């Protein structure tokens, strides 16, 4: 897979030769105004896996766009594709600025079929569900990073992901495709 260029390897850092300890707690002002330090392994892994998850989403959306006939559903999927591409580009840029190699999406898995094996309802539900997972992983990435630029970048994408998710939820509700989850009954 490496020889054919279809396997993405996560960025690597040199194996540490000693254990280092934080000597002082940086002030908030210093964090906001100071220079960015190199990425640590937690930040690097979060960036890599966010990119990988978005690459998977990109492949799915590309395939879904080929088979969906409904204009509104197609527009929703295009917005998702654009959001995935934007995240891949932004986070690859951060990785490259840190002198690591970027991750490239592989879209050759998508066939040229235009016949959908699933209903538009199922496709939209799948993307909105995947969006919820993407939101939770982005929020997890915020908690793992101590670099100010990453926190800001993650937070900006959280708002975009929430907006995209809201659009999908609205689409499901308006079409009558959103089933109500079972609820506890009042004993009154």
C-alpha positions as CSV (number, residue, x, y, z in Angstrom):
1,X,0.0,0.0,0.0
2,X,2.9,2.4,0.8
3,X,4.5,1.7,-2.6
4,X,1.2,2.5,-4.4
5,X,0.6,5.6,-2.3
6,X,-2.7,4.4,-0.9
7,X,-1.7,4.1,2.8
8,X,-1.4,7.1,5.0
9,X,1.0,6.8,7.8
10,X,0.6,9.0,10.8
11,X,3.3,11.7,11.3
12,X,6.2,10.5,13.5
13,X,8.4,12.3,16.0
14,X,11.7,11.0,17.2
15,X,11.5,8.6,20.1
16,X,12.4,10.5,23.3
17,X,15.7,9.6,25.0
18,X,14.7,11.0,28.4
19,X,11.7,12.0,30.4
20,X,11.0,15.7,30.5
21,X,8.9,17.5,33.1
22,X,7.1,20.8,32.9
23,X,9.0,23.4,35.0
24,X,6.5,26.2,35.2
25,X,2.8,26.7,34.4
26,X,2.7,29.3,31.6
27,X,0.5,32.3,32.2
28,X,-2.7,32.8,30.1
29,X,-1.2,36.1,28.7
30,X,2.0,34.3,27.7
31,X,0.0,31.6,26.0
32,X,-2.1,34.2,24.1
33,X,0.9,36.3,23.0
34,X,3.7,33.9,22.9
35,X,5.2,31.9,20.0
36,X,3.7,28.5,19.1
37,X,5.7,25.6,20.4
38,X,6.1,22.4,18.3
39,X,3.2,20.0,18.3
40,X,3.2,17.4,21.0
41,X,2.3,13.7,20.3
42,X,-1.3,14.2,21.6
43,X,-1.9,17.1,19.4
44,X,-0.3,15.5,16.4
45,X,-2.4,12.3,16.8
46,X,-5.6,14.3,17.2
47,X,-4.9,16.3,14.0
48,X,-4.0,13.1,12.1
49,X,-7.2,11.3,13.2
50,X,-9.4,14.3,12.5
51,X,-8.0,14.4,9.0
52,X,-8.4,10.6,8.6
53,X,-12.1,10.7,9.7
54,X,-12.7,13.6,7.3
55,X,-11.1,11.6,4.5
56,X,-13.5,8.8,5.2
57,X,-16.4,11.3,5.2
58,X,-15.1,12.8,1.9
59,X,-15.2,9.3,0.3
60,X,-18.7,8.6,1.6
61,X,-20.0,12.0,0.5
62,X,-18.5,11.7,-3.0
63,X,-20.2,8.3,-3.4
64,X,-23.5,9.6,-2.0
65,X,-23.4,12.7,-4.3
66,X,-23.1,10.3,-7.3
67,X,-26.3,8.4,-6.4
68,X,-28.7,10.9,-4.8
69,X,-31.3,12.4,-7.0
70,X,-33.0,14.9,-4.6
71,X,-31.6,18.4,-5.1
72,X,-32.0,19.5,-1.4
73,X,-30.2,16.3,-0.2
74,X,-27.5,16.8,-2.8
75,X,-27.0,20.4,-1.6
76,X,-26.7,19.2,2.0
77,X,-24.0,16.6,1.0
78,X,-22.1,19.2,-1.0
79,X,-21.9,21.4,2.1
80,X,-20.6,18.4,4.1
81,X,-18.0,17.7,1.4
82,X,-16.9,21.3,1.5
83,X,-16.6,21.2,5.3
84,X,-14.6,18.0,5.2
85,X,-12.2,19.4,2.6
86,X,-11.8,22.6,4.6
87,X,-10.9,20.7,7.8
88,X,-8.4,18.4,5.9
89,X,-6.7,21.5,4.4
90,X,-6.6,23.5,7.6
91,X,-5.2,20.7,9.7
92,X,-2.7,19.5,7.1
93,X,-1.4,23.0,7.0
94,X,-0.7,23.0,10.7
95,X,1.0,19.6,10.4
96,X,3.2,20.8,7.5
97,X,4.1,24.0,9.4
98,X,5.5,21.7,12.1
99,X,7.7,20.0,9.5
100,X,5.7,16.8,9.4
101,X,4.2,15.2,6.3
102,X,0.6,15.9,5.5
103,X,-2.1,13.3,5.1
104,X,-3.8,13.0,1.7
105,X,-7.3,11.8,1.1
106,X,-7.7,8.7,-1.1
107,X,-10.9,8.9,-3.1
108,X,-10.3,6.0,-5.5
109,X,-12.5,3.8,-3.4
110,X,-15.6,5.4,-5.0
111,X,-16.9,3.6,-8.0
112,X,-18.7,5.3,-10.9
113,X,-22.1,3.9,-10.0
114,X,-25.1,6.2,-10.1
115,X,-27.6,3.7,-8.7
116,X,-28.2,4.1,-5.0
117,X,-28.4,0.9,-2.9
118,X,-30.0,2.9,-0.1
119,X,-32.8,5.5,0.3
120,X,-32.0,9.2,0.6
121,X,-33.5,9.0,4.1
122,X,-30.9,6.5,5.1
123,X,-28.0,8.4,3.5
124,X,-29.0,11.7,5.3
125,X,-29.4,9.9,8.6
126,X,-26.0,8.3,8.2
127,X,-24.3,11.7,7.5
128,X,-26.1,13.4,10.4
129,X,-25.0,10.6,12.7
130,X,-21.5,10.7,11.4
131,X,-21.5,14.5,11.9
132,X,-22.4,13.9,15.6
133,X,-19.4,11.6,16.0
134,X,-17.2,14.3,14.2
135,X,-18.4,16.9,16.7
136,X,-17.6,14.8,19.7
137,X,-14.1,13.9,18.4
138,X,-13.4,17.6,17.6
139,X,-14.5,18.5,21.2
140,X,-12.2,15.7,22.5
141,X,-9.3,17.2,20.4
142,X,-9.9,20.6,22.2
143,X,-9.4,18.9,25.6
144,X,-6.1,17.3,24.4
145,X,-4.5,20.4,23.1
146,X,-2.7,23.1,25.0
147,X,-1.6,25.1,22.0
148,X,-3.7,28.3,21.6
149,X,-3.9,28.2,17.8
150,X,-5.2,24.6,17.8
151,X,-7.8,25.4,20.4
152,X,-9.1,28.3,18.4
153,X,-9.1,26.3,15.1
154,X,-10.9,23.4,16.8
155,X,-13.5,25.8,18.3
156,X,-14.1,27.5,15.0
157,X,-14.8,24.1,13.4
158,X,-17.1,23.1,16.2
159,X,-19.4,26.0,15.3
160,X,-19.3,25.0,11.6
161,X,-20.0,21.3,12.5
162,X,-22.9,22.4,14.7
163,X,-24.4,24.5,11.9
164,X,-24.0,21.7,9.4
165,X,-25.6,19.2,11.8
166,X,-28.5,21.6,12.4
167,X,-29.1,21.7,8.6
168,X,-29.2,17.9,8.5
169,X,-31.5,17.6,11.5
170,X,-33.9,20.2,9.9
171,X,-33.9,18.3,6.7
172,X,-34.8,15.0,8.5
173,X,-37.6,16.7,10.5
174,X,-39.1,18.6,7.6
175,X,-39.2,15.4,5.5
176,X,-40.7,13.3,8.2
177,X,-37.7,11.1,8.3
178,X,-36.7,11.7,12.0
179,X,-38.0,9.1,14.3
180,X,-38.7,10.1,17.8
181,X,-36.5,8.2,20.3
182,X,-38.4,6.2,22.9
183,X,-39.2,8.3,25.9
184,X,-40.0,7.5,29.5
185,X,-43.7,7.8,30.3
186,X,-44.9,9.8,33.2
187,X,-46.6,7.8,36.0
188,X,-48.9,10.7,36.9
